Amino acid sequence: MSDRDLLMIPGPIELEPSVLAAMGEKQRGHLDGTFMKRFSRVLKRLRDVFHAPTGQPFVLAGSGTLAMELAAANLVQPGDAALVVNTGYFSDRMGFCLTRHGATVTHVRAAPGAAPSLDEVRKALAGGKYKVLTVTHVDTSTGVLAPVQEYAALAREAGVLSVVDGVCSVGAEALDMDGWGVDVALTGSQKALGAPPGLAVLMAGPRAMAAWKARTQPVRSLYLDFGEWLPIHEAYEAEKPSYFATPPVNLLSALDVSLGLILEEGMAARVARHVRMANAVRAAFKALGLSTLPVSEGLAAHTLSALYYPAGVDAALVKAVAAQGVTIAGGLHPELKTKYFRVGHMGAVSANDVLAVVSAVERALVASKVQVQPGVGVAAAEKALA
Amino acid sequence: MSDRDLLMIPGPIELEPSVLAAMGEKQRGHLDGTFMKRFSRVLKRLRDVFHAPTGQPFVLAGSGTLAMELAAANLVQPGDAALVVNTGYFSDRMGFCLTRHGATVTHVRAAPGAAPSLDEVRKALAGGKYKVLTVTHVDTSTGVLAPVQEYAALAREAGVLSVVDGVCSVGAEALDMDGWGVDVALTGSQKALGAPPGLAVLMAGPRAMAAWKARTQPVRSLYLDFGEWLPIHEAYEAEKPSYFATPPVNLLSALDVSLGLILEEGMAARVARHVRMANAVRAAFKALGLSTLPVSEGLAAHTLSALYYPAGVDAALVKAVAAQGVTIAGGLHPELKTKYFRVGHMGAVSANDVLAVVSAVERALVASKVQVQPGVGVAAAEKALA
C-alpha cells in the first residue's frame, strides 16, 4: 500500500492540501487571537453551509455519533416520544440515542435501499404525540438519500420538531434548513465538510433552541448540554475569550480552511458537482453491470454509492480494488453486509478520482474473472463527465 | 504576535515537530492498515504510561471533560453515592459529571491552594456508603498536586473505587495505577501527553470494569458507554477492522508519535525532568518575589505553576508577557481568578522554554514598574537547572 493510494470510502475522505497544512501548523492555544478569529469564522460559515441564518451552531470534539446524541440529549427528556424515519443502520442508531435520553421511540421502517413513503410518515405522525421526528438524510450504510424536505414539511404540519442526521450529506447534498423548516441538522467533520475526523457539528434552529430552553429536566450529560456550550460558542463567535472544555484547536483550524473553500465554490455549485460526480460513478457501474442498493435513482445519494457485488464476487473485491491503489469500503447494513460495497465520492472529489475508482473496480472485476469488457466503465464515466 | 511565540499555558502546549507532522499527513481511513497498527500501539503504550498492565484503555474524540464524564457515566448510576476530594474548579466539575449520571455527591473541600488532609478524607469515607472517590491529581485551576497515592489507599481500605482525574498530570507526574491501586485514571491529549487537543483518554482497571459490568441500569449516554467502545478498542488493539464511530485518525496518529517519544524518554526520566523544570520555574519566581497559590511546596504541581500577581499588578501582566513573545494564562479558580496567573511547563518543555518564560515575566514586571532587579529570576532558574 502506498501513501499515494486514493481514499474513496464514505469518510474519512481525500482532503485539500491546505486543510491538512492547517492540521500540522504550530500548536496554538485555545485563546490565541488567530484561533479565536478562525473559530468565529467557522461558526458564521456553518450558517451559510446549512442555510440557517438564524441557527445556533455547535462544534465539539467528538464524532458524528456524538452530534446525533447531542440532538437527542437536548431535545428529548423522559416522557417524550420520538418518531424515527428509518432508512438503515444510522437511523437505528438515532433511535438508540433517543432511548438513552429517555424518549419512547417509534420507527417507520422501509426495506433496505428504500425510504418510508410520505403517506407512511404522515400516518405514523398522526398515530402518536411526538416531540421530534428524525431522519437520516443520507444513510452511510445504504447510500439512500431520504426526501428530507418532504418529511420536514410533514413534521412541521404536525407541530413536531425535525432533526436531520446529515452526517453523509451536509456540504454536498441540497439542504435548506431555513427554507425547509428543519429544526436541527448535524454532521461530522470527516464527510462532505472536507476536514479530518474528530468534530461533531450541529446546527439548531430557533424552535429547537426554544424546546431546549423549555426542558423541565436537566440534560443527562454535562458534555452534551447545550447550556454548557452556548455561552462559549457565543463568546468565540464574538472573538472573546471563554472556556468550558478545551476546543480541538487544530481540527477547528482545518475546518475553517475547508469551509472557506466550500463557500468559495458556492453551495449550489458544490451540490451540482456532487450530482455530476455521482452520475458519472453510477453510469460507469451500470455499464459494468452492477446494481445499486438504493431501489430507485431518486433515492440514491450523491455522496456515496452502495453497489451489490456481481454474481461470483464477494468482499474480496474490496481488497482486489485496494491492490489497484484505491481504497473503497465493504457493506455495513447488518442484513446485507457481505453482499455489497460502498464507494465514497464527496468533498474534494474530482473527475480524476471518479475515473480512478471506476477503473480500479473495473480492473479488479477483470482480475476476479467477472465477465466485463475492459474499458466500458471508464468510457461511461467519461461520457457522463463530458 | 508571531508564530514563533512560545506557548506556555497549561495546555495546549508546544509540541514536538514529529507530532505535528503526523497531524498534517495524508488523510488515512479509519481501517487503513498503518492506522490500525498505530491505534493498537497507542492502546498498548497507554498501559505503560499509566502503569496499568491490566488496564483497559479508551481513547475517544472529545476533551478532557469528556474523559471525566466517561468515568462518571460508566461507574455510577442513580442510587450511588460519590465522594469528591475537592481541590478546585475541576473537582467541582467532576461533581457535576457524577450528578448528571444520577449519583449523590458529597465534597470534602479545602481552601484554594490546599488539599483535604488524609484524616478529613478518612472521616468523610467513614461517613457514607460511597461507590467511588474522585480526586483531581493536578487541578489546572490552582496548580495543586493532590496526594493521590494516599487518597487511593484510603479508598481501597474502605472498599471504594478511586478515580483520578489526571488531566494535568498523566505523562508528567508520578502515577502508578497498578501499584497505588487506582481504579480509573484519565486525561486529555493536549496536556502532558504532548499531542493536540481533541482526545479523551481513560484507563480503567479491572475493578472499574467489573463495576461497569455489574451495573443494573444502562449508561445514560450512548457515546459514553464502555459497552459501545470495548469491542472496538479490543479489535483495534488486535489490528482487526471494527466500527462504532469514526475514530479521530489524525489525532490518534499524532498521539502515537508522542507516546513513542514519551516511552523512549522513559516515564521515570520524564517525571524527573518535569520536577527539574518545575523547580527551576519556582526558584526563579521566588527570586522575583512572587508567591505560589499552592500553600506548600509539597502541594505544587510539576506541570504548571499558579502564581499570585505582585502588589500593584493585575491581569494586564499576562498581556505584557505576551508582548515579550511568551503566552501564559490568567487565573481560572472562580474566587481568585483576577489575582493570579498560570504558567504551563509540561510535555516537551525544555530549559530554553523555562528561561524564556522566566525572562519574559521578569521583563514584563520591569515594564510594569514592579520593583525587581533585572536578571535575578533568570539567574535563579539557571542555578536550579545547572
Interface residues (C-beta under 8 A of the other chain):
Chain A: M1 D3 L7 I9 G11 P12 I13 E14 L15 L20 A21 M23 G24 E25 K26 Q27 R28 G29 H30 L31 D32 G33 T34 L60 A61 G62 S63 G64 T65 L66 E69 A73 R93 F96 C97 R100 H101 G188 Q190 P196 P197 G198 L199 A200 P218 V219 R220 S221 L222 Y223 L224 Y243 F244 A245 T246 P247 P248 V249 N250 L251 T327 A329 L332
Chain B: M1 D3 L7 I9 G11 P12 I13 E14 L15 L20 A21 M23 G24 E25 K26 Q27 R28 G29 H30 L31 D32 G33 T34 L60 A61 G62 S63 G64 T65 L66 E69 A73 R93 F96 C97 R100 H101 G188 Q190 P196 P197 G198 L199 A200 P218 V219 R220 S221 L222 Y223 L224 Y243 F244 A245 T246 P247 P248 V249 N250 L251 T327 A329 L332
